[in-house]
Amino acid sequence: MNESDYRLPFEPQLLASFLAVAERGGISAAASALHLTQPAVSSQMRRLEDQVKAVLFERHRKGTRLTEAGRRLRASARRAHAELSRAVFGLSRSPEPEGLLGLWASTTIASYVLPPLLASFALERPKVRVRLVAANTGAVLEAVRAGTAELGLVEGHGRAAGVRLLPFVDDEIVAVSAPAFLAGRAGADALKAGPLLWRERGSGTRAVVERALRDAGLPPSAARYELSSTEAIKAAAIEGLGVAFLSRWSMRR
């Protein structure tokens, strides 16, 4: 093999930074996880795009979204990262981790955020079994307080009594409805136009929306429709029953 055969097409560290941005949904969260500044991570992503000759992110006010090229690179990067982790781990005398990983997660996170992360985890830790319990945010917090769950993932809370909360991933909640439902109305008028489709009490999404409406001077009225499933709320919105509030994670597909 000649010298050029050993050269990688891009800097390896850029791939790790790319995965951090892709998994955390934005430069800021990735920079915090990598212990780097935001400008440093932004510069790395520009260099990576230059080196692979493709646009990997669509940048917007709330963060970043992967382009089609970015999604393809993420899939390959996960496999490469897993293979490298196994190779390095194989040099250690420590036995490969095994056993049961027990997680509790709120409904949105369990349904839409964790599956791709668990896919990567399965490649890195093939002997570890995973038991995931999905419940609303209130139930997950209570399970952690009671010691039933060692680790819980929830949305909608900046603090909670009796537990320690750490940032995990960024999200955005958006109002959605059937195209004909709002009939050209927008903003506050849209929210006053008809019923709101609510998650059950104890839901982190509901807690966030209720706070936002109060802050906007629109105290929520009594719930006419209350559904304990994100997919049920999606279906109700499609049928024109009202305005729903959904996590962007739940609408990615």
N, C-alpha and C positions, 0 to 999 in steps of 0.2 A: 504493500500500500504506500502511496506517496503522501506527502505532507498535507495536501488538500483534502484527502480522504478523512482526516481526523478533525476537520473543522466543522463546527455546527453552523447551520444557516442563520442563526441569531444567538444573542447572548442568553444563556440558560436562565439567569436570574429574571430576565424579562418575562419568561413563561410563568414563573411563580407569582410575579406581580400581576400578570394578566389574570391568572386564576383567582387571585384575591379580589380583583375588581369585578370579575364576572360573577363570583359566588356571592359577593356582598352588595352588588347592585350599584356601586358608586365609588368614585375616587376617594372621597373622604373616609368612608368606612374601611376601605382597603388600606389607606395610608395609616390609619390607627392600628389596624391589625399587623401591619408590616413594620411599625415604629419608624415610619418615614414621613416626610412632609408631603402635603398634597401636590405642590409643584414638582417634587421629585418623582412621584408616581405618574403624574400627567406626562412628564418628560419621557419616562420609561415607555408609556403606552404609545407615544408618538414615534419613538425609536423602533418599537416592535412593529407598528403599522408600516413604517418605512422599510423595515427589513423583510417582512413577509409580503410587502406590496399589495396590501388589502386594507380596507376600512373595517375595523373590528367593532367599533362602538358607534351608536347614535347618541350624541350628547344632547341633553335637554336640561331644563331648569332644575328638575328634581334629582338628576343623576345621570346614569347611562343605561342604555339598552344594547344588547348584542345584535349585530347585523347577522345575516346568514353566514357570512365568512367567519364571524366571531363565534357563532354556535358550533361550526365545524371544528374550529381550532380548539374550543373548550373541550369537546369530546376527546380529541386527540391528546390534548394537554393532560387531561385527567388520567388517561391510560399511561402516558409517559411518566407522569408523577408517581402513579401507583407502582409501575415497574421499577423506577429508580428507588423508591422507598423500600420495596421488597429486596432489591439488590443490596442496598446499604444495610438493611436490617439483617440480611443473611450473613453479613460479615461479623455480626455480633454473636456472642455466646449466649445471649439471653434467649430463652424459648419464645416462640411465636405466641403472642397474646391469644388467649381463648377464654371462653366463659360466656356469661350473659350480660348484655348491656340493656338496662331498663330505662326507658324514656317515657315521660308523659309530655304531651304537647297539645296546645289548643288546636281547634279544628282546622283552621286555615293553614297553620304551620304544618300539621301532620299530613294534610292532604296535598299541599302544593309546594312547600319549601323543602321538607325533609327527604322526599323520595329520591331526587337526584343526588343529594348529599349522601344518603345511605348507599346508593349505587357505587359511589367512589369509595366509601368506607368499606364496603364488601370486598373490593379489590385489594385494599390495603390490609384488611384484617379478616381473611377468609374463615378463620376458626372462631370468630366471635359471633354469637347469636344475638339477635336484636328483638326485644319485645317493646313495641310502641303502643301506648294507650292514648287514644284521642279523646279529649273532653273539652268543655269550654274553659275559658281562662280561670274563672273562679274555682272550678273543680281542680284544675292543675295546681294552682297556688295552695289550695287546701291540702292536696296530696303531699306537696313538698313540706308544708308546715308540720303535717302529721308524721312525716318520715316514711310514708308509703312510697313516695318517689324520691330518689336521690337527686335527680336532675329533671327540671321541667322547662319547657319552652313556651312562652306566652306572648301575646301582643296586647298593647293598649295601656300598659302601666309603666309609669316612671318610678314608682315606689310601691311597696306592699309590706304590711306589717309581718314580721316574723320570718322573712326570707331575704336573701341577698339577690339583687337584680343586676345583671350585666348586659350591655348592648350585644345583640347577636347579628341582626341583619336589618337593613332599612326596608321600609314598605310605604305605600301610599294608598289611601282609601279614596275611591272615586264614586260619584253618584252616576248611576246608569238607569236607563229605562228603555222601553220599546220606542222605536222612532216616532210613532204617531202619538204617544202618550202626552208628551209635553207641548205639542202643537205650537212650536216656535218660542215657547217661554224658556227663560234661562235664569240662572242665579236664584235669588230668594223667591221670585215668582214661581219658579219651577217646583221648589220645595213646598210651596203653599197650594199647588195646583191639585194635589190629590193625595191618596194614602202613601205613607212610607212603609217599606217592607223591612221589618225589624228582625234581627237575630234575637234569641232568647236572652233574658236577663242573666248576667254572668259572662256573657260574651265580651271578649276584648274589643272586637270591632264595634259592637254597640256602645261600649263605654267611651271609645274615642269619638264616635259620631255624636253622641249626646252632649259631650263636652264642647265639641266644635259648634253645634247648633246653639247652645246656650251662649257661647262667646260671641256668636254672630247676631244675638238678639232674637233667635228663633227657637224658643223653648219647645221641645218636642211634645206633640199631643199624645193622647192615649193611643197605643198600638192597635190598629185595626187588623193588621196581618203580622203575626209573629211566627217565624219559622226557624227551627233549630239546625238547619242544614244550608250551607252555602249553595249547593247545587239546587235545592228547592227554591231558594231566593232567586237564583238566576232564572229558573224556569218561570217563576211568578212574574218577574220583570219582563221576560219575553212575551208573556201572555197579556201584558198591559195592565197588570193589577196595581202598579204603583212604581215609585222610585226606590231603587235598592242602593245600598252602600256596600261596595265590594273591594277587597284587596286586589291590587294589580297582580299579585302573585296568582290569584285564583282565575285570572283572565288571560294568562299567557298563552294558553292553547286555544 
